[in-house]
């Protein structure tokens, strides 16, 4: 019978595409992962990977073996994770990805209550304004705007992913009035660069009646972080388009106000993403439930709606 470690090294290497990436997920050295896979191949009498200096790809036998063992390995890993700790409580390292500003504003404040309820869980939270590959990068969950779900990933919707135009009262008092989306052409834009492409995406506004209009601001400056863009807008430097979770903080203080308040960008849904495992690890399950319940009790879906 092959050891679970050897099979796990094979499956993770196949998912990650390299021994070094698998090693980072498993907490082993790249050499140890390679030796475990080589030992598995030797014992099975078949080559599972085609190796080169630049790539690692499955052989036909490797593809077949991966299909047959990956589901069973996932169940075993989940069963081990669900054993949790000696007192039966959810336990383990909880690796979660979330946006920098969003995480600090809405998720970090949950730490105290969450850890009081689940003291054996150790949060490993990554703050980054980019979508992550949960499987390849070894995340238990991620929170972000609407994305196309890859195979094996499911989502729990949290709130609408609406974006709104914001500016400071001082900026608006000094510039031509904005009554329709066409008036935006006369105004300075503080634009936000996409974390995926590095480019500024062309967003389309819509109103309650279903009318649509492309945002056409003059490019004054470009930022990679929505909070930085809001800070610049607060200084009276122009108009920015930002997601409602960031916008509500500045609107509540009065530092920024909505421009064209009857118009917004519909970006789908803000959601919590995690693996579609039949035996979801207890640490992941309780985190998902905790965040969903917090959004419900605080009515954040309503607060984040631009309507």
Phi and psi in degrees as a GROMACS rama.xvg file:
@    title "Ramachandran Plot"
@    xaxis  label "Phi"
@    yaxis  label "Psi"
@TYPE xy
-71.2006  148.234  UNK-2
-72.7254  149.51  UNK-3
-61.693  -35.0588  UNK-4
-62.392  -43.8845  UNK-5
-63.946  -43.5172  UNK-6
-66.596  -39.9227  UNK-7
-63.81  -41.8939  UNK-8
-61.2824  -40.007  UNK-9
-64.5201  -49.2849  UNK-10
-63.7366  -45.9461  UNK-11
-66.7467  -37.6261  UNK-12
-64.0643  -39.7305  UNK-13
-65.4399  -40.9923  UNK-14
-69.822  -40.5432  UNK-15
-84.307  -23.176  UNK-16
89.5484  -0.0770834  UNK-17
-163.19  157.708  UNK-18
-69.1223  -35.5532  UNK-19
-67.5924  -40.7215  UNK-20
-67.2572  -38.723  UNK-21
-64.3285  -38.5872  UNK-22
-61.871  -39.9604  UNK-23
-64.0955  -38.5123  UNK-24
-70.6515  -34.5772  UNK-25
-91.7457  -11.2217  UNK-26
73.5248  30.0663  UNK-27
-118.833  174.444  UNK-28
-83.1439  156.219  UNK-29
-60.3343  -37.7477  UNK-30
-63.8708  -39.9813  UNK-31
-64.6144  -41.2854  UNK-32
-62.7843  -46.3228  UNK-33
-60.6734  -39.6851  UNK-34
-66.9929  -39.773  UNK-35
-63.4558  -41.1619  UNK-36
-67.4289  -41.9284  UNK-37
-62.6183  -38.8185  UNK-38
-64.6386  -39.8202  UNK-39
-62.9979  -45.0435  UNK-40
-61.7494  -41.4491  UNK-41
-64.1258  -43.7753  UNK-42
-68.8921  -34.5878  UNK-43
-81.5893  -21.6222  UNK-44
76.7131  22.527  UNK-45
-139.239  153.929  UNK-46
-89.5214  125.157  UNK-47
-94.8821  -27.7429  UNK-48
-125.619  145.888  UNK-49
-94.4696  123.497  UNK-50
-109.533  142.328  UNK-51
-142.511  175.246  UNK-52
-66.8129  -19.8104  UNK-53
-115.009  -16.3251  UNK-54
-146.527  162.789  UNK-55
-135.877  118.648  UNK-56
-133.452  149.373  UNK-57
-74.7622  141.637  UNK-58
-79.1791  174.742  UNK-59
-60.1535  -42.3535  UNK-60
-65.0236  -37.568  UNK-61
-64.5731  -41.069  UNK-62
-62.3052  -42.1713  UNK-63
-66.3253  -42.9416  UNK-64
-65.6502  -38.5338  UNK-65
-61.5631  -44.255  UNK-66
-60.6688  -35.4198  UNK-67
-80.6818  -29.7627  UNK-68
-105.542  -22.3349  UNK-69
-63.1232  -41.2398  UNK-70
-63.6993  -42.016  UNK-71
-66.2882  -38.0218  UNK-72
-64.54  -41.8735  UNK-73
-60.0224  -41.3019  UNK-74
-64.932  -41.2557  UNK-75
-65.5729  -43.4754  UNK-76
-61.945  -41.8647  UNK-77
-66.1943  -40.1674  UNK-78
-63.1395  -40.7547  UNK-79
-64.8718  -44.7567  UNK-80
-61.5451  -36.3108  UNK-81
-77.1493  -10.5743  UNK-82
-66.6176  -23.5755  UNK-83
56.2328  -118.99  UNK-84
-121.033  -178.744  UNK-85
-60.1708  -30.812  UNK-86
-93.4705  10.9263  UNK-87
80.6307  11.8291  UNK-88
-90.1404  150.937  UNK-89
-55.8069  138.139  UNK-90
-149.492  166.686  UNK-91
114.992  173.487  UNK-92
-77.0738  128.985  UNK-93
-110.456  103.189  UNK-94
-95.0086  114.196  UNK-95
-130.809  138.949  UNK-96
-106.851  141.126  UNK-97
-157.824  160.137  UNK-98
-63.6345  149.86  UNK-99
-60.3162  -60.2322  UNK-100
-65.7162  -42.708  UNK-101
-61.7886  -45.8707  UNK-102
-62.0602  -43.0904  UNK-103
-67.4289  -36.3866  UNK-104
-80.028  -38.4134  UNK-105
-118.26  -23.195  UNK-106
-104.829  -43.1203  UNK-107
-55.6373  -40.4352  UNK-108
-61.2943  -14.4827  UNK-109
-83.3103  -10.9305  UNK-110
-55.9499  -46.1409  UNK-111
-58.7244  -52.6873  UNK-112
-65.4661  -38.5591  UNK-113
-65.2026  -46.1079  UNK-114
-73.1944  -25.7826  UNK-115
-66.5846  -36.6078  UNK-116
-80.2421  -35.0088  UNK-117
-128.909  72.9395  UNK-118
-68.4046  -17.2199  UNK-119
-87.0075  -1.78648  UNK-120
-90.608  136.369  UNK-121
-113.382  103.536  UNK-122
-63.7454  133.576  UNK-123
-126.132  85.2974  UNK-124
-101.786  131.954  UNK-125
-111.398  125.269  UNK-126
-105.531  111.502  UNK-127
-157.167  136.383  UNK-128
-89.0864  51.2445  UNK-129
-144.242  151.361  UNK-130
-73.1415  144.118  UNK-131
-114.9  159.432  UNK-132
-92.3751  103.961  UNK-133
-58.048  -44.2214  UNK-134
-69.9323  -53.5485  UNK-135
-65.3228  -39.0698  UNK-136
-92.5408  0.237089  UNK-137
74.0379  30.4452  UNK-138
-86.7987  144.382  UNK-139
-78.9573  -33.1382  UNK-140
-160.348  165.417  UNK-141
-149.407  148.382  UNK-142
-118.239  128.055  UNK-143
-169.807  178.442  UNK-144
-69.7062  173.33  UNK-145
-56.6382  124.638  UNK-146
-131.12  161.938  UNK-147
-75.4251  124.812  UNK-148
-73.5037  120.524  UNK-149
-74.6815  164.579  UNK-150
-56.4007  137.188  UNK-151
85.875  3.21972  UNK-152
-118.613  137.408  UNK-153
-122.699  168.041  UNK-154
-134.947  143.832  UNK-155
-110.043  117.47  UNK-156
-71.1647  137.944  UNK-157
-110.281  -43.0552  UNK-158
-167.297  164.66  UNK-159
-64.8596  145.32  UNK-160
-99.3506  68.0015  UNK-161
-89.9067  147.578  UNK-162
-121.154  146.679  UNK-163
-134.738  157.265  UNK-164
-85.6567  135.043  UNK-165
-131.491  149.117  UNK-166
-154.547  162.918  UNK-167
-80.6591  150.16  UNK-168
-56.2271  -35.6796  UNK-169
-65.1532  -41.9188  UNK-170
-62.0373  -47.7023  UNK-171
-64.8055  -31.3055  UNK-172
-69.7527  -23.6347  UNK-173
-99.5601  -7.51904  UNK-174
-117.188  167.101  UNK-175
-57.507  145.212  UNK-176
-62.9113  151.234  UNK-177
-116.425  105.95  UNK-178
-109.131  -26.5989  UNK-179
-136.654  162.281  UNK-180
-57.1853  -28.3324  UNK-181
-63.9015  -26.6993  UNK-182
-68.8897  -15.6719  UNK-183
-64.2598  -22.9256  UNK-184
-59.8209  -22.3194  UNK-185
-89.8849  2.04583  UNK-186
-119.75  153.494  UNK-187
-77.1988  136.755  UNK-188
-109.352  135.669  UNK-189
-104.139  96.4336  UNK-190
-93.6188  153.588  UNK-191
-113.074  125.848  UNK-192
-77.61  140.771  UNK-193
-67.8569  131.753  UNK-194
-69.4364  -20.4276  UNK-195
-81.5977  -46.6553  UNK-196
-105.692  -18.804  UNK-197
79.0043  3.24548  UNK-198
-107.617  164.527  UNK-199
-89.4349  121.448  UNK-200
-78.7512  144.378  UNK-201
-83.8976  111.049  UNK-202
-97.5402  150.75  UNK-203
-115.747  124.292  UNK-204
-79.332  152.164  UNK-205
-143.837  155.691  UNK-206
-117.911  -176.882  UNK-207
-63.5259  -25.5737  UNK-208
-85.0369  -3.18561  UNK-209
92.0229  0.107132  UNK-210
-67.7913  149.211  UNK-211
-130.156  151.672  UNK-212
-156.865  132.15  UNK-213
-73.5776  137.012  UNK-214
-72.8087  126.352  UNK-215
-132.166  71.5599  UNK-216
-88.9306  151.587  UNK-217
-72.6093  135.778  UNK-218
-76.9793  107.599  UNK-219
-90.3987  -43.654  UNK-220
-161.406  164.802  UNK-221
-130.661  135.349  UNK-222
-123.005  159.818  UNK-223
-105.14  -3.61713  UNK-224
-129.145  129.817  UNK-225
-64.267  -35.1634  UNK-226
-67.6709  -36.2908  UNK-227
-64.7791  -38.867  UNK-228
-64.0496  -40.1998  UNK-229
-66.5132  -37.0936  UNK-230
-63.981  -40.3445  UNK-231
-65.9161  -40.4259  UNK-232
-64.0669  -36.2767  UNK-233
-62.4226  -27.3319  UNK-234
-80.1773  -0.191893  UNK-235
81.26  24.25  UNK-236
-91.7966  -6.67398  UNK-237
157.006  -165.636  UNK-238
-108.628  138.127  UNK-239
-126.054  156.208  UNK-240
-110.585  121.446  UNK-241
-142.243  158.095  UNK-242
-69.0093  149.388  UNK-243
-57.4902  -37.8213  UNK-244
-56.1091  -34.7512  UNK-245
-79.344  -41.3194  UNK-246
-61.9615  -40.6714  UNK-247
-63.1393  -29.2537  UNK-248
-64.3378  -45.1835  UNK-249
-76.2957  -33.2631  UNK-250
-69.6977  -36.6167  UNK-251
-63.1263  -37.7611  UNK-252
-79.8694  -14.6273  UNK-253
85.8775  0.0866317  UNK-254
-65.7686  -33.4122  UNK-255
-131.651  151.666  UNK-256
-128.499  159.154  UNK-257
-73.3553  139.257  UNK-258
-100.121  134.379  UNK-259
51.6599  65.433  UNK-260
-63.3436  -13.9947  UNK-261
-87.4825  -0.413823  UNK-262
-120.434  148.551  UNK-263
-156.078  168.33  UNK-264
-103.825  130.209  UNK-265
-97.3547  107.897  UNK-266
-100.874  18.5961  UNK-267
92.8461  -125.993  UNK-268
-132.472  142.802  UNK-269
-80.9534  130.068  UNK-270
-143.494  163.65  UNK-271
-107.304  121.064  UNK-272
-106.583  141.638  UNK-273
-160.181  168.339  UNK-274
-69.6898  143.07  UNK-275
-86.1224  62.0843  UNK-276
-89.89  140.703  UNK-277
-63.8441  -38.8722  UNK-278
-110.737  79.9418  UNK-279
-65.9717  131.463  UNK-280
-53.4157  140.981  UNK-281
-58.4768  -37.2984  UNK-282
-61.599  -38.0808  UNK-283
-73.8377  -42.5343  UNK-284
-61.3024  -44.8681  UNK-285
-71.3155  -30.6709  UNK-286
-66.7927  -46.0277  UNK-287
-59.0841  -48.7289  UNK-288
-62.0368  -38.3144  UNK-289
-65.4146  -44.9177  UNK-290
-68.1935  -43.3399  UNK-291
-60.7515  -42.9822  UNK-292
-66.2097  -37.8766  UNK-293
-63.3454  -44.5265  UNK-294
-61.2269  -37.0348  UNK-295
-70.5484  -46.6947  UNK-296
-69.4257  -32.1993  UNK-297
-90.9405  -0.604969  UNK-298
54.0555  43.1105  UNK-299
-70.2279  -28.3677  UNK-300
-60.6248  -39.4465  UNK-301
-70.9479  -39.218  UNK-302
-66.0916  -33.5265  UNK-303
-87.9459  2.04319  UNK-304
-85.7935  135.956  UNK-305
-86.4039  -3.98657  UNK-306
